């Protein structure tokens, strides 16, 4: 009788284990979309998660921050992404689009990154200001110094923009409008440059309508060939920079850091794009990086909780984690504990 009872317990226990393993095997892979800047960090975590857990390695796709948000907020269910990476914080309209569909969101800030303007190591080392960047790339610029009247951007060379710069044709390869890098670039570089021009700063501070008009001017990039949309593939930009040493490419610092044998980062406002300068806030074109989890999918995919734990672990995004080795600028200790607590408790994001 005892032996029969023991065998029954063993059978039940074995059945539970097999059921658990079958559930893990049957569970769909985590699907991740979004930012090309966050992509290498997310991929590193996905690969480590696949090696160290009982779950499948998540599928990670580069769609750009804006494109990722659109896919992420499209609905709930296995046909929609579980996570979206972003090189900027979610916008109010994106958040509303998500919540209107009943989507509950967990926000995790993972660290910082700089936006580099880089060219081939065979080319000229540019020393730029945010003012130079605005004047080189804006669709419209002041007619002359001190003028509030605007003209279509006439500048063809960097020397046209600033006589201290070389007589080299303005040719900048950058991300498309769906990219978080593009959003951050116009806010951090173009807008700062526009503010340094007195007539535009006076427009910005004149009224609510003036501020709206200023932002339109500061955020609108020229479309006459000086700025070339190069897609979300940073590797392709690197190849084009090697082919044309005079061209400048725009991408995240982490990607520059991985390709210092091929390209060099331009100095901006007297600061080089470096790990320490970004960490200390000295490099002017720096931004926060995030990923967003669809809380509605956690019951459907228990692996999501485990993935978040791996990403926010000290081993991954801690000060000596493997993501730091890949170029991620770490959070402060205080911020790290805040987002670690958020991930541990799966605290839902609330935006006003």
C-alpha positions as a Python dict, from the first residue, in 0.01 Angstrom:
ca = {
    (1, 'X'): (0, 0, 0),
    (2, 'X'): (281, 239, 95),
    (3, 'X'): (469, 158, -225),
    (4, 'X'): (155, 224, -430),
    (5, 'X'): (106, 559, -251),
    (6, 'X'): (469, 656, -311),
    (7, 'X'): (438, 564, -678),
    (8, 'X'): (122, 775, -707),
    (9, 'X'): (298, 1078, -556),
    (10, 'X'): (594, 1028, -791),
    (11, 'X'): (359, 999, -1086),
    (12, 'X'): (176, 1321, -994),
    (13, 'X'): (506, 1502, -934),
    (14, 'X'): (645, 1379, -1268),
    (15, 'X'): (323, 1483, -1439),
    (16, 'X'): (352, 1835, -1295),
    (17, 'X'): (714, 1866, -1409),
    (18, 'X'): (630, 1744, -1759),
    (19, 'X'): (332, 1981, -1772),
    (20, 'X'): (555, 2274, -1668),
    (21, 'X'): (820, 2187, -1924),
    (22, 'X'): (555, 2146, -2193),
    (23, 'X'): (409, 2487, -2104),
    (24, 'X'): (753, 2648, -2138),
    (25, 'X'): (813, 2472, -2468),
    (26, 'X'): (465, 2558, -2598),
    (27, 'X'): (483, 2924, -2496),
    (28, 'X'): (541, 3156, -2788),
    (29, 'X'): (873, 3338, -2798),
    (30, 'X'): (882, 3690, -2660),
    (31, 'X'): (850, 3935, -2950),
    (32, 'X'): (1046, 4261, -2923),
    (33, 'X'): (1042, 4555, -3166),
    (34, 'X'): (1163, 4915, -3164),
    (35, 'X'): (1476, 5127, -3143),
    (36, 'X'): (1789, 5044, -3340),
    (37, 'X'): (1990, 5212, -3062),
    (38, 'X'): (1851, 4981, -2793),
    (39, 'X'): (1867, 4681, -3030),
    (40, 'X'): (2223, 4565, -2941),
    (41, 'X'): (2148, 4583, -2568),
    (42, 'X'): (1815, 4405, -2606),
    (43, 'X'): (1976, 4140, -2828),
    (44, 'X'): (2252, 4078, -2570),
    (45, 'X'): (1991, 4026, -2296),
    (46, 'X'): (1780, 3805, -2524),
    (47, 'X'): (2080, 3582, -2600),
    (48, 'X'): (2178, 3556, -2234),
    (49, 'X'): (1815, 3485, -2141),
    (50, 'X'): (1798, 3208, -2402),
    (51, 'X'): (2119, 3050, -2266),
    (52, 'X'): (2044, 3077, -1895),
    (53, 'X'): (1668, 3013, -1875),
    (54, 'X'): (1433, 2734, -1979),
    (55, 'X'): (1263, 2967, -2228),
    (56, 'X'): (1328, 3033, -2596),
    (57, 'X'): (1552, 3320, -2702),
    (58, 'X'): (1328, 3624, -2768),
    (59, 'X'): (1289, 3757, -3123),
    (60, 'X'): (1424, 4114, -3151),
    (61, 'X'): (1352, 4336, -3452),
    (62, 'X'): (1467, 4688, -3542),
    (63, 'X'): (1169, 4901, -3644),
    (64, 'X'): (1267, 5240, -3498),
    (65, 'X'): (1121, 5381, -3178),
    (66, 'X'): (816, 5534, -3348),
    (67, 'X'): (752, 5226, -3560),
    (68, 'X'): (789, 5004, -3254),
    (69, 'X'): (540, 5209, -3054),
    (70, 'X'): (289, 5186, -3339),
    (71, 'X'): (317, 4806, -3350),
    (72, 'X'): (323, 4772, -2971),
    (73, 'X'): (8, 4983, -2926),
    (74, 'X'): (-186, 4810, -3204),
    (75, 'X'): (-348, 4555, -2972),
    (76, 'X'): (-336, 4269, -2725),
    (77, 'X'): (-270, 3908, -2826),
    (78, 'X'): (-2, 3679, -2963),
    (79, 'X'): (6, 3859, -3300),
    (80, 'X'): (127, 4181, -3132),
    (81, 'X'): (470, 4259, -2978),
    (82, 'X'): (525, 4201, -2607),
    (83, 'X'): (797, 4464, -2569),
    (84, 'X'): (907, 4774, -2756),
    (85, 'X'): (1249, 4936, -2720),
    (86, 'X'): (1278, 5313, -2738),
    (87, 'X'): (1558, 5568, -2751),
    (88, 'X'): (1320, 5829, -2610),
    (89, 'X'): (1037, 5829, -2359),
    (90, 'X'): (691, 5731, -2482),
    (91, 'X'): (494, 6030, -2612),
    (92, 'X'): (161, 6130, -2455),
    (93, 'X'): (-26, 6055, -2779),
    (94, 'X'): (139, 5710, -2802),
    (95, 'X'): (53, 5637, -2440),
    (96, 'X'): (-309, 5738, -2505),
    (97, 'X'): (-317, 5524, -2818),
    (98, 'X'): (-205, 5227, -2606),
    (99, 'X'): (-437, 5284, -2311),
    (100, 'X'): (-737, 5345, -2540),
    (101, 'X'): (-688, 4984, -2653),
    (102, 'X'): (-673, 4860, -2294),
    (103, 'X'): (-297, 4810, -2297),
    (104, 'X'): (-122, 4837, -1961),
    (105, 'X'): (241, 4941, -1977),
    (106, 'X'): (550, 4879, -1765),
    (107, 'X'): (825, 5136, -1831),
    (108, 'X'): (1190, 5052, -1767),
    (109, 'X'): (1465, 5310, -1813),
    (110, 'X'): (1787, 5120, -1883),
    (111, 'X'): (2053, 5390, -1907),
    (112, 'X'): (2183, 5667, -2129),
    (113, 'X'): (2331, 5713, -2473),
    (114, 'X'): (2479, 5999, -2671),
    (115, 'X'): (2400, 6081, -3031),
    (116, 'X'): (2721, 6098, -3227),
    (117, 'X'): (2796, 6283, -3549),
    (118, 'X'): (3074, 6073, -3695),
    (119, 'X'): (3276, 6042, -4013),
    (120, 'X'): (3552, 5821, -4149),
    (121, 'X'): (3883, 5825, -3962),
    (122, 'X'): (4034, 5916, -4299),
    (123, 'X'): (3838, 6242, -4305),
    (124, 'X'): (3846, 6579, -4128),
    (125, 'X'): (3780, 6580, -3752),
    (126, 'X'): (3487, 6819, -3718),
    (127, 'X'): (3458, 7056, -3422),
    (128, 'X'): (3098, 7176, -3428),
    (129, 'X'): (2856, 7370, -3214),
    (130, 'X'): (2485, 7297, -3190),
    (131, 'X'): (2442, 7631, -3370),
    (132, 'X'): (2652, 7500, -3663),
    (133, 'X'): (2440, 7183, -3670),
    (134, 'X'): (2113, 7379, -3681),
    (135, 'X'): (2233, 7615, -3954),
    (136, 'X'): (2365, 7325, -4161),
    (137, 'X'): (2055, 7107, -4142),
    (138, 'X'): (1748, 7325, -4081),
    (139, 'X'): (1502, 7366, -4364),
    (140, 'X'): (1481, 7742, -4299),
    (141, 'X'): (1733, 7977, -4136),
    (142, 'X'): (1742, 8351, -4061),
    (143, 'X'): (1802, 8569, -4367),
    (144, 'X'): (2094, 8739, -4192),
    (145, 'X'): (2233, 8784, -3841),
    (146, 'X'): (1971, 8939, -3612),
    (147, 'X'): (1694, 8907, -3869),
    (148, 'X'): (1358, 8753, -3784),
    (149, 'X'): (1294, 8694, -4155),
    (150, 'X'): (1358, 8338, -4271),
    (151, 'X'): (1493, 8197, -4595),
    (152, 'X'): (1525, 7852, -4745),
    (153, 'X'): (1858, 7712, -4625),
    (154, 'X'): (2121, 7835, -4874),
    (155, 'X'): (2428, 7676, -4714),
    (156, 'X'): (2609, 7423, -4930),
    (157, 'X'): (2937, 7375, -4741),
    (158, 'X'): (3037, 7370, -4375),
    (159, 'X'): (3244, 7683, -4439),
    (160, 'X'): (2924, 7860, -4551),
    (161, 'X'): (2785, 7785, -4206),
    (162, 'X'): (3094, 7885, -4012),
    (163, 'X'): (3413, 8030, -4167),
    (164, 'X'): (3621, 7831, -3919),
    (165, 'X'): (3495, 7505, -4067),
    (166, 'X'): (3637, 7339, -4382),
    (167, 'X'): (3516, 7398, -4736),
    (168, 'X'): (3349, 7057, -4746),
    (169, 'X'): (3003, 6989, -4888),
    (170, 'X'): (2733, 6937, -4623),
    (171, 'X'): (2634, 6573, -4653),
    (172, 'X'): (2476, 6413, -4346),
    (173, 'X'): (2337, 6060, -4331),
    (174, 'X'): (2071, 6034, -4063),
    (175, 'X'): (1773, 5837, -3935),
    (176, 'X'): (1414, 5857, -4068),
    (177, 'X'): (1123, 6026, -3885),
    (178, 'X'): (1019, 5692, -3727),
    (179, 'X'): (1347, 5681, -3534),
    (180, 'X'): (1385, 5781, -3170),
    (181, 'X'): (1736, 5894, -3260),
    (182, 'X'): (1583, 6143, -3507),
    (183, 'X'): (1340, 6270, -3240),
    (184, 'X'): (1618, 6312, -2985),
    (185, 'X'): (1853, 6470, -3239),
    (186, 'X'): (1613, 6749, -3336),
    (187, 'X'): (1533, 6820, -2969),
    (188, 'X'): (1886, 6803, -2832),
    (189, 'X'): (2096, 6934, -3121),
    (190, 'X'): (1876, 7130, -3361),
    (191, 'X'): (1665, 7295, -3091),
    (192, 'X'): (1968, 7390, -2880),
    (193, 'X'): (2128, 7539, -3189),
    (194, 'X'): (1815, 7739, -3274),
    (195, 'X'): (1798, 7875, -2919),
    (196, 'X'): (2149, 8017, -2960),
    (197, 'X'): (2022, 8246, -3238),
    (198, 'X'): (1878, 8559, -3077),
    (199, 'X'): (1592, 8621, -3322),
    (200, 'X'): (1470, 8261, -3289),
    (201, 'X'): (1503, 8261, -2910),
    (202, 'X'): (1297, 8583, -2899),
    (203, 'X'): (1033, 8410, -3113),
    (204, 'X'): (1029, 8110, -2877),
    (205, 'X'): (972, 8324, -2567),
    (206, 'X'): (731, 8572, -2727),
    (207, 'X'): (406, 8375, -2694),
    (208, 'X'): (247, 8032, -2708),
    (209, 'X'): (212, 8061, -3087),
    (210, 'X'): (570, 8187, -3104),
    (211, 'X'): (690, 7877, -2923),
    (212, 'X'): (495, 7653, -3162),
    (213, 'X'): (645, 7834, -3462),
    (214, 'X'): (994, 7811, -3311),
    (215, 'X'): (964, 7434, -3263),
    (216, 'X'): (849, 7392, -3622),
    (217, 'X'): (1156, 7583, -3744),
    (218, 'X'): (1394, 7404, -3507),
    (219, 'X'): (1262, 7054, -3580),
    (220, 'X'): (1224, 7069, -3958),
    (221, 'X'): (1524, 6923, -4141),
    (222, 'X'): (1607, 7035, -4495),
    (223, 'X'): (1509, 6809, -4787),
    (224, 'X'): (1737, 6935, -5062),
    (225, 'X'): (1995, 6655, -5044),
    (226, 'X'): (2220, 6787, -4766),
    (227, 'X'): (2048, 6551, -4522),
    (228, 'X'): (1999, 6196, -4647),
    (229, 'X'): (1764, 5955, -4471),
    (230, 'X'): (1969, 5639, -4435),
    (231, 'X'): (1718, 5410, -4264),
    (232, 'X'): (1751, 5224, -3935),
    (233, 'X'): (2054, 5017, -4036),
    (234, 'X'): (2357, 5180, -3869),
    (235, 'X'): (2593, 4929, -4031),
    (236, 'X'): (2489, 5061, -4371),
    (237, 'X'): (2568, 5418, -4258),
    (238, 'X'): (2917, 5305, -4150),
    (239, 'X'): (2978, 5153, -4495),
    (240, 'X'): (2874, 5476, -4666),
    (241, 'X'): (3097, 5684, -4438),
    (242, 'X'): (3395, 5468, -4528),
    (243, 'X'): (3317, 5519, -4897),
    (244, 'X'): (3282, 5896, -4851),
    (245, 'X'): (3517, 6038, -4581),
    (246, 'X'): (3359, 6384, -4611),
    (247, 'X'): (3010, 6263, -4516),
    (248, 'X'): (2885, 6265, -4157),
    (249, 'X'): (2658, 5999, -4008),
    (250, 'X'): (2422, 6028, -3710),
    (251, 'X'): (2381, 5732, -3472),
    (252, 'X'): (2404, 5629, -3108),
    (253, 'X'): (2728, 5651, -2910),
    (254, 'X'): (2726, 5278, -2840),
    (255, 'X'): (2752, 5212, -3214),
    (256, 'X'): (3035, 5464, -3247),
    (257, 'X'): (3209, 5296, -2955),
    (258, 'X'): (3193, 4962, -3136),
    (259, 'X'): (3339, 5105, -3459),
    (260, 'X'): (3621, 5337, -3346),
    (261, 'X'): (3858, 5159, -3584),
    (262, 'X'): (3651, 5290, -3877),
    (263, 'X'): (3490, 5620, -3768),
    (264, 'X'): (3556, 5917, -3540),
    (265, 'X'): (3305, 6119, -3341),
    (266, 'X'): (3280, 6494, -3403),
    (267, 'X'): (3348, 6729, -3113),
    (268, 'X'): (3027, 6916, -3020),
    (269, 'X'): (3029, 7229, -2802),
    (270, 'X'): (3392, 7147, -2708),
    (271, 'X'): (3305, 6795, -2582),
    (272, 'X'): (3394, 6464, -2746),
    (273, 'X'): (3129, 6189, -2748),
    (274, 'X'): (3274, 5964, -2478),
    (275, 'X'): (3145, 5736, -2202),
    (276, 'X'): (3263, 5973, -1927),
    (277, 'X'): (3134, 6291, -2093),
    (278, 'X'): (2789, 6142, -2143),
    (279, 'X'): (2782, 6002, -1788),
    (280, 'X'): (2882, 6342, -1645),
    (281, 'X'): (2640, 6538, -1866),
    (282, 'X'): (2918, 6722, -2052),
    (283, 'X'): (2831, 6596, -2399),
    (284, 'X'): (2530, 6805, -2517),
    (285, 'X'): (2351, 6547, -2734),
    (286, 'X'): (2262, 6279, -2479),
    (287, 'X'): (1932, 6097, -2413),
    (288, 'X'): (1769, 5828, -2200),
    (289, 'X'): (1696, 5476, -2326),
    (290, 'X'): (1388, 5268, -2236),
    (291, 'X'): (1193, 4955, -2301),
    (292, 'X'): (819, 4907, -2249),
    (293, 'X'): (646, 4583, -2153),
    (294, 'X'): (283, 4494, -2227),
    (295, 'X'): (158, 4389, -1883),
    (296, 'X'): (-150, 4229, -2041),
    (297, 'X'): (78, 3960, -2188),
    (298, 'X'): (244, 3853, -1863),
    (299, 'X'): (-13, 3582, -1784),
    (300, 'X'): (4, 3461, -2142),
    (301, 'X'): (385, 3463, -2133),
    (302, 'X'): (534, 3411, -1785),
    (303, 'X'): (875, 3438, -1952),
    (304, 'X'): (820, 3816, -1977),
    (305, 'X'): (868, 3855, -1602),
    (306, 'X'): (1189, 3653, -1618),
    (307, 'X'): (1317, 3854, -1916),
    (308, 'X'): (1259, 4181, -1730),
    (309, 'X'): (1443, 4039, -1428),
    (310, 'X'): (1740, 3945, -1647),
    (311, 'X'): (1750, 4287, -1817),
    (312, 'X'): (1736, 4478, -1488),
    (313, 'X'): (1974, 4246, -1306),
    (314, 'X'): (2301, 4380, -1169),
    (315, 'X'): (2472, 4133, -1400),
    (316, 'X'): (2319, 4308, -1706),
    (317, 'X'): (2264, 4680, -1644),
    (318, 'X'): (2451, 4721, -1318),
    (319, 'X'): (2766, 4940, -1317),
    (320, 'X'): (2985, 4644, -1419),
    (321, 'X'): (2724, 4451, -1617),
    (322, 'X'): (2764, 4304, -1962),
    (323, 'X'): (2554, 4584, -2117),
    (324, 'X'): (2803, 4844, -1995),
    (325, 'X'): (3073, 4655, -2183),
    (326, 'X'): (2860, 4702, -2496),
    (327, 'X'): (2851, 5080, -2451),
    (328, 'X'): (2544, 5144, -2235),
    (329, 'X'): (2592, 5446, -2005),
    (330, 'X'): (2461, 5325, -1666),
    (331, 'X'): (2191, 5481, -1450),
    (332, 'X'): (2285, 5640, -1120),
    (333, 'X'): (2253, 5409, -817),
    (334, 'X'): (1933, 5591, -715),
    (335, 'X'): (1774, 5558, -1060),
    (336, 'X'): (1881, 5196, -1090),
    (337, 'X'): (1709, 5106, -762),
    (338, 'X'): (1395, 5294, -872),
    (339, 'X'): (1360, 5100, -1196),
    (340, 'X'): (1471, 4775, -1033),
    (341, 'X'): (1184, 4819, -785),
    (342, 'X'): (948, 4900, -1074),
    (343, 'X'): (1046, 4581, -1255),
    (344, 'X'): (1031, 4364, -941),
    (345, 'X'): (682, 4488, -857),
    (346, 'X'): (568, 4526, -1221),
    (347, 'X'): (447, 4879, -1153),
    (348, 'X'): (221, 5008, -1429),
    (349, 'X'): (316, 5336, -1600),
    (350, 'X'): (82, 5631, -1538),
    (351, 'X'): (109, 5946, -1750),
    (352, 'X'): (-97, 6262, -1704),
}
